[in-house]
Amino acid sequence: MTSAYFDHNATTRIDDAVLDAMLPYFQQEFGNASSRHAYGIVARRAIDKARKQVADAVGVQPVQVIFTSGGSEANNLFIRGAADSLKPGNLFISAIEHPCVLKPAQALSRRNCDAWAMHQLTVNPSGQVDLDAANNAMNKHKPGLVSIMLANNETGVIQDVAGIAEMARSHDAIIHTDAIQGLGKIPVDFAALKVHAMTLSAHKIYGPKGAAALIVDKRLLLKPLIYGGGHENGLRSGTENVPAIVGFGVACELAQARMAETARHASQLRDHLERSLIDMGAVIFGAATARIPNTCYFALPDIEGDTLVVKLDKAGFAVAAGAACSSVNPGQSHVLAAMQVDPMLARCAVRVSLGGGNTLEQVEDFLRTTQRIVEELRHISSLSI
């Protein structure tokens, strides 16, 4: 049996080419990019190159790329930074946003005075934002800020960000998208999405942890979260993590070059996986709509998701019970709850997120192992009745 890593939406193995590009900046080229001597100049040029590589990946100018320590920081920088630059109003997010969008939005709405009012846009049973409901909600409560993720980290469902952006812009609102799960899997174009800001992250595209970016419209006013030396156009002070930023740039370049082949490969594996899971009686969440090509979020009725994940791990397969970006037990998936999935079925949810290195042999072994584990669990359950 072949063991396999099937949790690429949580993080990815750093690519060899990315690591090779980073290594010199840990020791040989260790300068501070703010220093004016030769060591600092080398570091600054490396950051400038990476900034252009990230910018090219989403069709923007390098000046629009603000490097951060991660996607969570970038999302907080937008929500808190934009809110602090505007008069309080209505903040709209979808009901399926990542906690690093949901939590700062909730924090804004809890301020005792001059609070922003948070509104959650509903999704349909397929996991897409209900556009008619969104339009009605924005007409009723004029939006000031809007944040809608491009692709959901659990279901992989792709949102009509451009359509929602048009609604938001008709009210003169500022709109942002968390595009972390989309980058490298589907085309991501800043202008085509019609947003004012976008979040990207390195470690989902075979780059290092600790590097991400907020892409901003040149006219967007933000207040920084971190004050100090005025780095990143004054929006993110702190000595730059040069090795990670270099790795982020290379990862973006590779992701763009490989996207078509990676998507084709992942789609073939996922389609085969889902056909076999359906034959086992599985429900595939979000299957009726467009998804990123690598993600399969399924449930086998009466088989506890956490139990299946643990048993699969012992058998050599790394999968997730929903999202894996929180250090606390999230309980039932808020994404599935928003999709109105029966709570008993939601408890059975398991996410497989495939990567470029996965093979058909691994998928076949996974299916055989899953079938065996399910039969064992159902046998034990029948004996206990």
Secondary structure per residue as TSV (DSSP state, phi and psi in degrees):
chain	resnum	aa	ss	phi	psi
A	1	M	-	360.0	141.4
A	2	T	-	-99.0	128.3
A	3	S	-	-79.7	157.4
A	4	A	E	-154.6	146.8
A	5	Y	E	-97.3	113.8
A	6	F	-	-121.2	41.9
A	7	D	B	-133.6	45.5
A	8	H	T	-72.1	-15.6
A	9	N	T	-75.9	-17.4
A	10	A	T	-82.7	-48.8
A	11	T	-	-169.7	167.7
A	12	T	-	-128.9	156.0
A	13	R	-	-68.8	134.5
A	14	I	-	-65.7	134.1
A	15	D	-	-68.5	145.0
A	16	D	H	-57.4	-41.5
A	17	A	H	-66.7	-34.7
A	18	V	H	-66.4	-47.2
A	19	L	H	-61.3	-43.0
A	20	D	H	-60.3	-39.0
A	21	A	H	-69.2	-31.7
A	22	M	H	-77.1	-36.6
A	23	L	G	-51.3	-44.0
A	24	P	G	-59.9	-25.4
A	25	Y	G	-86.5	1.4
A	26	F	T	-87.7	-32.0
A	27	Q	T	-129.2	-63.1
A	28	Q	T	-64.8	-47.5
A	29	E	T	-108.7	66.6
A	30	F	-	-95.2	10.5
A	31	G	-	-64.2	158.2
A	32	N	-	-83.6	126.0
A	33	A	T	-65.1	-12.0
A	34	S	T	-90.8	-8.7
A	35	S	-	-76.2	148.8
A	36	R	-	-94.9	-1.9
A	37	H	S	-86.4	-178.1
A	38	A	H	-60.2	-38.9
A	39	Y	H	-62.0	-43.8
A	40	G	H	-67.5	-36.6
A	41	I	H	-64.5	-39.6
A	42	V	H	-61.5	-43.6
A	43	A	H	-64.9	-41.7
A	44	R	H	-63.4	-41.6
A	45	R	H	-64.6	-35.9
A	46	A	H	-65.4	-40.7
A	47	I	H	-66.6	-41.8
A	48	D	H	-60.3	-40.7
A	49	K	H	-64.6	-45.2
A	50	A	H	-63.5	-38.1
A	51	R	H	-61.2	-40.2
A	52	K	H	-68.3	-38.6
A	53	Q	H	-63.1	-42.1
A	54	V	H	-66.4	-44.1
A	55	A	H	-59.9	-44.0
A	56	D	H	-61.9	-31.3
A	57	A	H	-64.1	-26.0
A	58	V	H	-124.7	12.5
A	59	G	T	73.6	38.8
A	60	V	-	-124.4	178.2
A	61	Q	-	-86.9	148.2
A	62	P	G	-54.9	-33.6
A	63	V	G	-62.8	-17.5
A	64	Q	G	-84.5	-5.5
A	65	V	E	-94.9	117.8
A	66	I	E	-110.9	111.9
A	67	F	E	-76.1	140.3
A	68	T	E	-132.8	-179.8
A	69	S	S	-84.2	-11.3
A	70	G	S	176.2	171.7
A	71	G	H	-63.1	-35.6
A	72	S	H	-62.7	-43.2
A	73	E	H	-65.0	-42.4
A	74	A	H	-61.9	-42.9
A	75	N	H	-65.5	-40.4
A	76	N	H	-65.6	-38.0
A	77	L	H	-60.7	-41.9
A	78	F	H	-66.2	-55.2
A	79	I	H	-63.8	-49.8
A	80	R	H	-75.7	-38.5
A	81	G	H	-68.1	-39.8
A	82	A	H	-71.9	-42.5
A	83	A	H	-61.1	-38.9
A	84	D	T	-73.3	-11.3
A	85	S	T	-98.2	-4.5
A	86	L	S	-125.3	162.1
A	87	K	-	-70.3	141.4
A	88	P	S	-55.5	142.8
A	89	G	-	-157.8	-136.6
A	90	N	E	-107.6	129.4
A	91	L	E	-110.2	121.5
A	92	F	E	-108.4	131.3
A	93	I	E	-133.4	163.3
A	94	S	E	-81.2	161.1
A	95	A	T	-72.9	-4.2
A	96	I	T	-118.0	18.8
A	97	E	-	-67.1	155.6
A	98	H	-	-64.2	150.0
A	99	P	H	-54.7	-26.8
A	100	C	H	-77.4	-2.5
A	101	V	H	-103.7	-45.1
A	102	L	H	-61.1	-46.7
A	103	K	H	-66.1	-46.7
A	104	P	H	-65.4	-31.2
A	105	A	H	-64.6	-43.2
A	106	Q	H	-64.2	-38.9
A	107	A	H	-63.4	-39.8
A	108	L	H	-61.5	-40.8
A	109	S	H	-74.4	-13.6
A	110	R	T	-94.1	-2.0
A	111	R	-	-60.7	141.5
A	112	N	S	-69.7	-32.9
A	113	C	S	-132.2	153.2
A	114	D	S	50.5	43.3
A	115	A	-	-81.4	148.7
A	116	W	-	-79.3	141.3
A	117	A	E	-95.8	120.6
A	118	M	E	-90.4	135.9
A	119	H	E	-128.0	133.6
A	120	Q	E	-102.7	126.1
A	121	L	E	-81.0	131.5
A	122	T	-	-74.5	156.9
A	123	V	B	-118.1	157.1
A	124	N	-	-83.9	175.0
A	125	P	T	-60.3	-17.2
A	126	S	T	-85.2	-9.3
A	127	G	S	96.5	9.7
A	128	Q	-	-98.4	144.5
A	129	V	B	-59.1	132.7
A	130	D	-	-74.2	107.5
A	131	L	H	-66.4	-39.2
A	132	D	H	-64.2	-43.4
A	133	A	H	-66.0	-37.5
A	134	A	H	-63.7	-43.5
A	135	N	H	-63.4	-42.7
A	136	N	H	-64.4	-41.2
A	137	A	H	-65.2	-40.4
A	138	M	H	-72.5	-31.1
A	139	N	H	-69.6	-31.9
A	140	K	H	-78.8	-40.9
A	141	H	S	-125.4	100.2
A	142	K	-	-55.3	119.9
A	143	P	E	-77.8	146.0
A	144	G	E	-105.9	-40.5
A	145	L	E	-132.0	144.8
A	146	V	E	-139.1	135.8
A	147	S	E	-135.4	119.0
A	148	I	-	-131.8	122.9
A	149	M	-	-68.0	148.4
A	150	L	S	-75.3	-46.3
A	151	A	B	-138.2	133.6
A	152	N	-	-74.9	137.5
A	153	N	T	-70.8	-22.0
A	154	E	T	-92.3	-56.1
A	155	T	T	-87.5	-23.8
A	156	G	-	80.3	2.2
A	157	V	B	-65.6	134.2
A	158	I	B	-92.7	134.8
A	159	Q	-	-97.3	153.6
A	160	D	-	-82.2	73.2
A	161	V	H	-63.5	-41.5
A	162	A	H	-61.7	-41.0
A	163	G	H	-64.1	-42.9
A	164	I	H	-69.1	-35.4
A	165	A	H	-61.8	-38.6
A	166	E	H	-62.8	-41.5
A	167	M	H	-60.7	-47.1
A	168	A	H	-63.0	-44.3
A	169	R	H	-66.0	-29.3
A	170	S	H	-65.0	-18.3
A	171	H	T	-105.4	11.1
A	172	D	T	63.3	28.5
A	173	A	-	-84.9	159.3
A	174	I	E	-95.6	130.0
A	175	I	E	-122.2	141.1
A	176	H	E	-129.7	149.3
A	177	T	E	-130.4	135.7
A	178	D	E	-85.1	104.0
A	179	A	-	-103.2	18.8
A	180	I	T	-57.7	-45.9
A	181	Q	T	-77.5	-15.7
A	182	G	T	-84.9	-34.2
A	183	L	T	-58.0	129.1
A	184	G	T	84.7	-9.3
A	185	K	T	-112.2	-35.3
A	186	I	S	-136.9	159.9
A	187	P	-	-61.0	133.4
A	188	V	-	-126.4	110.1
A	189	D	-	-123.3	118.4
A	190	F	H	-57.7	-48.0
A	191	A	H	-67.0	-41.3
A	192	A	H	-65.1	-30.5
A	193	L	H	-79.7	-13.3
A	194	K	T	63.8	32.1
A	195	V	-	-100.0	167.4
A	196	H	S	-98.7	-18.2
A	197	A	E	-155.2	152.7
A	198	M	E	-149.3	139.6
A	199	T	E	-105.4	135.7
A	200	L	E	-130.9	158.0
A	201	S	E	-143.9	146.3
A	202	A	S	-77.8	-39.4
A	203	H	T	-78.0	-2.4
A	204	K	T	-90.8	-8.4
A	205	I	T	-123.4	35.8
A	206	Y	T	69.5	27.4
A	207	G	-	-108.4	-174.2
A	208	P	-	-81.9	154.8
A	209	K	T	-72.2	153.0
A	210	G	T	91.6	12.0
A	211	A	-	-139.6	129.9
A	212	A	E	-155.8	-178.1
A	213	A	E	-153.1	147.3
A	214	L	E	-106.2	119.4
A	215	I	E	-90.3	128.2
A	216	V	E	-127.3	144.5
A	217	D	-	-62.3	139.7
A	218	K	T	-60.9	-23.4
A	219	R	T	-93.8	-2.3
A	220	L	-	-76.7	129.3
A	221	L	-	-96.8	124.5
A	222	L	-	-129.9	149.6
A	223	K	-	-102.9	139.2
A	224	P	-	-69.9	155.8
A	225	L	S	-85.0	-32.7
A	226	I	S	-121.4	118.8
A	227	Y	-	-100.0	155.7
A	228	G	S	163.6	-111.8
A	229	G	S	-83.7	0.5
A	230	G	-	78.5	22.7
A	231	H	T	-65.6	163.8
A	232	E	G	51.1	54.7
A	233	N	G	56.9	31.0
A	234	G	G	80.7	2.1
A	235	L	T	-96.5	-13.0
A	236	R	S	-155.3	82.4
A	237	S	-	-69.9	149.6
A	238	G	S	135.2	139.3
A	239	T	-	-56.2	129.5
A	240	E	-	-67.6	143.3
A	241	N	-	-83.6	83.0
A	242	V	H	-59.0	-48.5
A	243	P	H	-57.2	-43.6
A	244	A	H	-67.9	-39.6
A	245	I	H	-65.1	-42.2
A	246	V	H	-58.7	-45.5
A	247	G	H	-62.7	-38.8
A	248	F	H	-60.3	-44.8
A	249	G	H	-61.1	-46.9
A	250	V	H	-64.8	-40.6
A	251	A	H	-60.9	-40.6
A	252	C	H	-63.4	-43.7
A	253	E	H	-62.0	-44.5
A	254	L	H	-67.4	-39.5
A	255	A	H	-61.0	-41.4
A	256	Q	H	-66.5	-42.5
A	257	A	H	-66.7	-31.7
A	258	R	H	-101.3	-3.1
A	259	M	H	-57.1	-47.8
A	260	A	H	-60.9	-46.3
A	261	E	H	-68.9	-41.0
A	262	T	H	-61.9	-42.8
A	263	A	H	-65.6	-42.0
A	264	R	H	-61.7	-46.5
A	265	H	H	-62.9	-47.8
A	266	A	H	-64.0	-39.6
A	267	S	H	-62.2	-42.6
A	268	Q	H	-62.5	-45.1
A	269	L	H	-65.5	-44.4
A	270	R	H	-66.0	-40.8
A	271	D	H	-61.2	-41.9
A	272	H	H	-65.4	-43.8
A	273	L	H	-58.3	-47.4
A	274	E	H	-70.8	-36.3
A	275	R	H	-59.6	-42.5
A	276	S	H	-71.4	-38.5
A	277	L	H	-64.4	-39.2
A	278	I	H	-62.8	-38.1
A	279	D	H	-62.2	-27.1
A	280	M	T	-81.5	-7.1
A	281	G	T	100.6	14.0
A	282	A	-	-76.4	152.2
A	283	V	E	-102.4	131.0
A	284	I	E	-104.5	117.9
A	285	F	T	-78.1	132.6
A	286	G	T	79.2	8.1
A	287	A	T	-66.4	-20.3
A	288	A	T	-85.0	0.8
A	289	T	S	-137.9	177.4
A	290	A	-	-68.5	133.9
A	291	R	B	-133.6	159.9
A	292	I	-	-64.6	147.5
A	293	P	T	-73.3	-9.9
A	294	N	T	-101.2	-3.6
A	295	T	E	-109.6	130.1
A	296	C	E	-129.1	115.4
A	297	Y	E	-113.9	111.3
A	298	F	E	-132.6	166.2
A	299	A	E	-142.0	135.1
A	300	L	-	-102.2	109.4
A	301	P	T	-50.1	135.5
A	302	D	T	75.0	3.9
A	303	I	S	-109.9	108.6
A	304	E	-	-57.3	129.1
A	305	G	H	-60.2	-46.2
A	306	D	H	-60.8	-39.4
A	307	T	H	-64.6	-45.0
A	308	L	H	-63.8	-40.0
A	309	V	H	-61.7	-44.4
A	310	V	H	-64.6	-44.6
A	311	K	H	-68.4	-36.7
A	312	L	H	-66.5	-37.5
A	313	D	H	-62.4	-43.5
A	314	K	H	-63.6	-27.5
A	315	A	T	-87.3	-1.6
A	316	G	T	102.7	16.0
A	317	F	E	-121.8	120.7
A	318	A	E	-93.4	108.9
A	319	V	-	-130.5	-179.8
A	320	A	B	-129.3	148.5
A	321	A	S	-94.3	83.5
A	322	G	S	83.9	-141.6
A	323	A	-	-81.6	158.1
A	324	A	-	-131.0	35.9
A	325	C	-	-112.4	14.2
A	326	S	-	-123.8	141.7
A	327	S	S	-86.6	-2.4
A	328	V	S	-114.9	160.5
A	329	N	-	-69.1	114.1
A	330	P	-	-78.3	-8.1
A	331	G	-	68.3	-146.8
A	332	Q	S	-65.7	142.0
A	333	S	-	-60.4	124.0
A	334	H	H	-69.5	-22.5
A	335	V	H	-67.9	-49.0
A	336	L	H	-67.0	-34.3
A	337	A	H	-62.9	-41.3
A	338	A	H	-65.7	-29.4
A	339	M	T	-82.7	3.0
A	340	Q	T	63.3	33.7
A	341	V	-	-75.2	136.9
A	342	D	-	-53.9	130.3
A	343	P	H	-55.2	-34.7
A	344	M	H	-67.0	-37.2
A	345	L	H	-73.5	-37.4
A	346	A	H	-61.0	-32.3
A	347	R	T	-65.4	-15.8
A	348	C	T	-95.4	3.6
A	349	A	E	-70.2	137.9
A	350	V	E	-137.6	137.1
A	351	R	E	-110.5	129.0
A	352	V	E	-110.7	125.1
A	353	S	E	-127.7	113.8
A	354	L	-	-86.0	159.0
A	355	G	-	-132.1	174.9
A	356	G	T	-61.0	-26.4
A	357	G	T	-89.2	-5.2
A	358	N	-	-73.6	152.6
A	359	T	-	-127.1	164.0
A	360	L	H	-62.3	-37.3
A	361	E	H	-59.5	-42.8
A	362	Q	H	-63.5	-41.0
A	363	V	H	-64.2	-43.3
A	364	E	H	-62.3	-43.5
A	365	D	H	-63.8	-39.7
A	366	F	H	-60.7	-44.4
A	367	L	H	-64.5	-43.7
A	368	R	H	-62.7	-42.4
A	369	T	H	-66.7	-42.6
A	370	T	H	-61.1	-44.1
A	371	Q	H	-59.4	-44.2
A	372	R	H	-63.7	-46.0
A	373	I	H	-64.1	-42.6
A	374	V	H	-61.9	-43.7
A	375	E	H	-62.3	-41.3
A	376	E	H	-64.0	-44.5
A	377	L	H	-66.2	-37.9
A	378	R	H	-71.8	-32.8
A	379	H	H	-65.6	-44.4
A	380	I	H	-62.3	-41.9
A	381	S	H	-62.9	-39.3
A	382	S	H	-68.3	-32.1
A	383	L	H	-71.8	-26.9
A	384	S	H	-83.8	-9.8
A	385	I	-	-75.4	360.0
